[in-house]
Amino acid sequence: IEASFVRRVNRFLAVVELDAVEERVHVANSGRLRELFVPGARVWLNPAANPGRKTAYDLALVEADGVLVSADARLPNALVAEAIAEGIFAEFGKPETIVRESTFGESRFDLMLEGEGARRYVEVKSVTLVENGVGLFPDSPTVRGAKHLNTLAEAVEAGHRAAVVFVIQRRDANTFATNDEADPALAEAFRSAVDTGVNAYAFNCLVSLREIKLDRQLEIVPFKAIAGSQGQGL
């Protein structure tokens, strides 16, 4: 259902204009999304699954510079689980089981795969910020994000396998980088985790009013290289 963005109230609540009436809607994304949530931006809503909920709609999509962006941070987990089951992640083999929300150490990861006598923990990150064709994560400091990466490294050191997947929920990203300026601690945790043996992947998505799906695997590049080549402080 198309509407017009008015303002964000808090992390999980926004106001839109629907049929000339202001309506409060649920935002399933704790990121700042300042580049998306601009007054007057076209947005699309999904009716709430629970009809008795305080907010009748979820804010699903935002149009940014002519590009549809999924604002629902819950979707990437399902997209990656679906891709794993379909064999898109060849490095993961064919897991016998895929468990959602699995705990290791002090972190709870999105997915845990078991098969061929091995266990792999997978953390999925939703990305909406794209600047000059570069997907950037995060758009604001996230202590939880750095913690997840550190625990993935601990899982590798304990003899397991681990991976982090950055899902850019829009089609206009050609590469991916950690957003070192927004969160230096996460960027350092990412580099340390990769050095330890954590596998890292990034994908953009094809987004329409009917569906969203993983599109292309993107190259992960150093933030310094991107900022230097474009001559600006990304």
C-alpha positions in Angstrom: 0.0 0.0 0.0 1.7 3.2 -1.1 2.0 6.1 1.4 4.2 9.2 2.0 6.8 9.3 4.7 6.3 12.1 7.4 8.7 11.5 10.3 10.3 8.9 12.5 9.1 8.8 16.1 11.7 6.3 17.5 13.7 3.3 16.3 10.6 1.2 15.6 7.9 3.7 14.9 7.3 6.2 12.1 4.5 8.3 10.8 3.3 8.2 7.2 0.5 9.9 5.3 -2.0 7.4 4.0 -5.1 8.6 2.2 -4.5 12.2 3.5 -4.4 10.9 7.1 -1.4 10.5 9.3 -0.8 6.8 10.3 1.7 5.4 12.7 3.5 2.4 11.3 6.0 -0.2 12.6 9.6 0.1 11.4 11.4 -3.3 11.6 14.9 -1.7 11.5 16.9 -0.1 14.3 19.4 1.6 11.9 19.2 5.4 11.5 18.2 5.2 7.8 18.5 9.0 7.5 19.2 8.8 3.8 15.9 6.9 3.3 13.5 8.4 5.8 13.1 11.8 4.2 9.8 13.7 4.5 7.8 13.2 1.4 9.6 10.0 0.3 7.4 7.4 -1.3 7.0 4.3 0.9 5.0 1.1 0.7 3.3 -0.6 3.7 2.3 -4.2 4.4 -0.7 -4.9 6.6 0.3 -6.3 10.0 0.1 -10.0 10.4 -1.6 -9.5 13.8 -4.8 -7.5 13.2 -5.0 -6.6 16.9 -1.6 -4.9 16.9 -1.3 -1.2 17.9 0.1 -0.4 14.5 -1.9 -1.7 11.5 1.0 -1.6 9.1 4.7 -2.4 8.7 6.9 0.0 6.6 8.3 -2.4 4.0 9.8 -0.3 1.1 11.2 3.1 0.5 12.0 4.8 -2.8 15.4 6.5 -2.8 16.5 8.3 -6.0 14.3 6.0 -8.0 15.6 2.8 -6.4 13.4 0.6 -4.2 15.0 -0.2 -0.9 13.7 -2.8 1.6 13.6 -1.3 5.1 12.7 -4.5 6.8 15.8 -5.8 8.6 14.1 -9.2 9.3 14.1 -10.3 5.6 17.9 -10.9 5.1 17.9 -13.9 7.5 15.2 -15.6 5.4 16.9 -14.7 2.2 20.2 -16.2 3.2 18.6 -19.3 4.7 16.7 -19.8 1.5 19.9 -19.3 -0.6 21.8 -21.9 1.6 19.1 -24.4 1.1 19.2 -23.9 -2.6 23.0 -24.4 -2.7 23.9 -20.8 -3.7 26.6 -20.8 -1.0 28.7 -23.6 -2.5 31.3 -23.2 0.2 28.7 -24.3 2.8 28.1 -27.6 1.1 24.7 -29.2 1.8 23.9 -28.8 5.5 21.8 -31.5 7.0 20.1 -29.0 9.4 19.7 -25.2 9.4 18.9 -23.8 12.8 17.6 -20.3 13.4 18.8 -18.2 16.3 21.6 -20.4 17.7 23.8 -19.4 20.6 27.6 -19.6 20.9 29.4 -18.0 23.7 27.8 -14.7 24.6 26.2 -14.2 21.2 23.1 -15.5 19.4 23.6 -15.9 15.7 21.0 -15.9 13.0 21.8 -19.3 11.6 23.7 -22.5 12.6 24.4 -25.1 9.9 25.3 -28.7 10.7 26.5 -31.3 8.2 29.5 -33.5 7.3 30.5 -33.5 10.9 31.0 -29.8 11.1 29.1 -26.8 12.5 29.0 -23.4 11.0 27.7 -20.2 12.6 26.3 -17.6 10.3 25.5 -13.9 11.2 23.5 -11.9 8.6 23.6 -8.1 8.5 21.0 -5.9 6.8 22.5 -3.1 4.8 20.5 -0.1 3.4 23.1 2.6 3.0 24.7 2.9 -0.5 27.0 5.8 -1.5 28.4 6.0 -5.0 27.7 2.4 -5.7 29.3 1.2 -2.4 27.2 -0.6 0.2 28.2 0.5 3.7 27.6 -1.1 7.1 26.7 0.2 9.6 25.0 3.5 9.2 25.5 4.2 12.9 27.6 2.7 15.8 26.5 -0.8 16.8 28.1 -2.4 19.8 26.1 -5.6 19.1 27.6 -5.8 15.6 31.2 -5.8 16.8 30.3 -8.3 19.5 28.9 -10.7 17.0 32.0 -10.5 14.8 34.3 -11.1 17.8 32.3 -14.1 18.8 32.4 -15.5 15.3 36.2 -15.4 15.6 35.9 -17.2 18.9 33.9 -19.9 17.2 36.6 -20.4 14.6 39.2 -20.6 17.3 37.1 -23.3 19.0 37.2 -25.4 15.9 34.0 -24.4 14.2 33.4 -22.6 11.0 31.8 -19.2 10.8 30.6 -16.6 8.3 29.1 -13.1 8.1 26.8 -12.2 5.2 26.0 -8.6 4.4 22.7 -8.3 2.5 22.3 -4.9 0.8 18.6 -4.6 0.3 18.7 -2.7 -2.9 20.1 -3.2 -6.4 22.4 -0.2 -6.9 25.4 -1.5 -4.9 28.4 -2.8 -6.9 30.9 -3.3 -4.0 30.7 -3.4 -0.2 32.9 -1.9 2.6 32.6 -1.6 6.3 31.7 2.0 7.3 34.9 2.8 9.2 33.9 6.4 9.9 30.5 5.5 11.3 31.9 2.7 13.5 35.7 2.2 13.8 35.3 -0.5 16.4 33.1 -2.7 14.1 35.5 -2.2 11.2 38.4 -3.4 13.3 36.4 -6.3 14.6 35.5 -7.3 11.0 39.2 -7.2 9.9 40.2 -9.2 12.9 37.5 -11.8 12.4 38.4 -12.3 8.7 42.1 -12.6 9.7 41.0 -15.3 12.2 39.2 -17.3 9.5 35.7 -16.0 9.4 34.3 -16.0 5.9 32.7 -12.8 4.7 30.2 -12.4 1.9 28.2 -9.5 0.5 25.2 -9.5 -1.9 22.9 -6.9 -3.4 19.2 -7.6 -3.9 16.6 -7.3 -6.6 13.7 -5.5 -5.0 10.2 -5.0 -6.5 6.7 -4.4 -5.1 6.2 -8.2 -5.3 9.4 -9.8 -4.1 13.0 -9.4 -2.9 15.8 -11.8 -3.7 19.5 -12.0 -3.6 21.1 -10.9 -6.9 24.9 -10.7 -7.2 27.7 -11.5 -4.8 29.8 -8.3 -4.5 33.4 -7.7 -3.9 34.3 -6.6 -0.3 36.8 -3.8 -0.5 38.8 -1.8 2.2 37.0 1.4 3.3 40.3 3.4 2.9 40.5 2.4 -0.8 37.0 3.5 -1.5 37.3 6.8 0.3 40.7 7.5 -1.3 39.6 6.7 -4.8 36.5 8.8 -4.6 38.2 11.7 -2.9 35.6 12.1 -0.2 34.9 11.1 3.3 32.5 8.2 2.8 
